[in-house]
Amino acid sequence: MTPIYGLPGDSLSAMWLQQRTLERFVLDQTMVQTLEAVGFRKSWKAGDVLARYGQRVERVSVCLSGQYKVLLNSVDGHSHFLRRITAGELFGAPSALAGSPFPTDVVCEEAGKTLEIPRQALIQTLRTEPDLALGVIRSLATRVAEMFDLMEADLLPSLRARVYQRLQRLAQFNGQPDRFGHIALPLTQQEIAQSVNASRPKVQQELKRMEREGILRLGYRRITLLHHQSP
């Protein structure tokens, strides 16, 4: 097996990823119920844009159901896939609380509902609900960790390393484990290519190579990381 990170014996791979595990934080039911008292539900259908890059927002959103894709726009006008937001995740807090432009596009892929909390209502609630305030802080901390993780990925020595790292990270947030310990990712090869800012043919070449080595299995709109062959 060819080392993922290009080191002798691939001594870095497992330890490197374990030390940099990112926790996927979601609001618990009590927190969501607290926010429901001051917010309102909104329905979305596939193709709807929840937020646009550069937009000023005055509310924070909590995903209740459905699935939403996060896209980062580059200076050349291309959209880069980051990951999907799923039930229980809060988003939009930096923009709403700090008044900063929204940093990404958020697009609905699978119809669902969000809980929308106006900025002032959220601030007033956080002043009286310390557990909720801590939850929002943890959510923001997760986003900061993700940002540094993306920056670190750009320093990896090869496309192969970047592809593998992104698959591992996406598995933590959007993976679906099975009874064998494998983790299925509902991703297309084009989305992985967008995620690492590379051409689809080059990414496909690396994915095929990993499949031959038993690291993963490719399927229709799905990539499965194989537990027993973790590099």
N, C-alpha and C positions, 0 to 999 in steps of 0.2 A: 504493500500500500504506500502510495506517495504521501509524504508528510503534508498536512494541510498548511502549516505555517512555514514550511521549508527548513525546519530545524532537524538535526540528526535525531532519528527515532521519534520525531514529532513530540518531543518531551514537553512542549508548551501547551498543546491543544486543550486537553482535559482540565488541567489546573488553571489555565488562563481563563477559560469560560466559567468554571466554578467560582473563581474569585470575583467575577464580574456579573454574577447573576442579578438580574433586575426583578424586583418584586412587582407583580401586577396588582396594584391596589384598586379595590372597588369599595364603594360606599355600602355599608351594611343596611339592613332593612329599616332599622331605627333611624338612621341618618336620612334615608330617603323619605320616610314618613314625616320627619321634621321639616324637610324642604317642601314636601307636598302642601303643607299648610300655608306656605307663602308663595308658591309657584303655580304654574298651570301646565297641563299636558298639551303636547302638540304632536299631530300625526304627520308622518312623512311617507312618501312613496318612492320607489326606485327611480333614481335620476334627479331627485330634488337636491339642491345645494343648501346645506345647513349654514355654512359660513364660507366666505371668500377671502382669499389672501388680501391683506391690506384693509379689510373692512373694520369699522369701529363697531363694537358690540356693547350692549348695555345689560346683558344678562349672561348667566352661566347655565350650561346644559348638563343634564344627567341622562345617560342612555338607559331607557327602561326596556326596550325591546328593539328588534331589527338589527341591522348591521350597517356600519358607516365607514367609508374609506377615507383615510387621511392622505392628502397629496401635498407635496412641497414643490413650489414653482421655482424653477431656476431662472437665471438672468437671460438665458437663450429662449425662454418661452416654453420649455418642456416641463411636464409634470412628473415628479418622482414619487413613487409609492413608498409610504412610510410603514403603515400598518392599518389594522382595522380596530375601530372602537366597538366594544361589545357591552352587554348589560352591566350596569352598576358603575361604569366609568363616568367621571366628571370631566368636562372639557370647556374651554373658553374662559377659565378663571383669570389667567394672566392679562388677557385683553380687557375683560370686564372690570377687574379690580385696579389694574394699573393704567387703564386707558390707552393701552398700546394697540397698534393694528394687529388684526388676527394674522398669525404667521403662516397659515396653511389654508388649503381648501378642505372642506369636509363634505363628502357627497354620499347620499343614501344609496346603498346597494340592495338592501332587502327591507321592505316596508316595515315600519315600526313606529315607536313613540319615544319622545324625549320629555323630560321635565324641565321647563324653562323657569329660571329664578331671576327676577330683576335684580340688578346690582344693589340698590339700596336695601331691598328686602333681605338679600343675602348678608350684607354687612350687619344689619340690625340683628339678624338671627345668630350670626357668629359671635356677637358680643354676649349672648346669653346661653350659648350651647358650646361649652368647651370641647366636648367629644367630637362634635361636628367640625369645629374649628381645627382640631388636630387632624381630622380626616381630610380636610381641604389642604392642609399643609403637607400631609403625606402624598396627596395626589400631585401637588405641585413639585414636590421633591422627586417623584417618579419621573415627571416630565423633564426636569433638569438633568437627571441621570441619563435619560434617553438621549438628550441633546449631546452630552459629552460622549456617549457611546457612539453616536453617529460620527462625531468628529474623530474619535479614535479609530473608527473603521477605515477612514481615509488614509491612515498611516500604515495599514497592513501592507505587506510586501507584494501581494499578488492579487489578481482578480479571484483566483481560487479561494484565497483566504477571506476576501470580502464576501463572497457568495456564501461560504460556510458560516461565517459569523452572523450574517443577516438571517440565514435560515434558523440558526440557534436562537437568535433574539426573537424572531417572529414566533417561534415555537413556544416561547415563554408567555407571550401575550395572546396568541391566537391559535395555539396548537390544540389538537384534539387527541389525547392519549387513548390507546386501545388496551385490551387486556394482556397484550404481549409486551407492553412497554414501549411500543413504537409510537411516534407522534405524527399525526396527519395534519398537514397544512393546506387549507383550501386556497391555493395560490396557483396562478399561471406562471409560465416561464417568462412571459412578458413583464409581469409584475415584479418578479425577482430582478430582471434586467433593469427596470426602472428604479428599483430600490438601491442598486449598487452603481447606478449611472453608467451602464455599459450596454453594448449592443446585444440584442437577443441572440444572434448566432454564437457570439463568444460565450455568453452565459450558458446557452444550451450545451455547448461543447464541454464546459466544466461540469455541468449537471450530469451529462452522460458519463463522463469520466468517473464521477463519484458513484453513479449507479453501478458501473462495472466493478468498482471496488467494494460494493456492498455497504456503502455509507447511507444510501437513500434509495427510494424506489419512486419512479416517475409514473404518474397516471394522468387522466384527463382532469385538468384544472385542480390538480392535487399533487403534492410532494410529501412523501412519507419518510421521516427520519427513522432509521432502523437502530433500535436500542442496542442490540447485541453486537453491532459493528461500529459502535462509536469510536472515531479515530483518536 
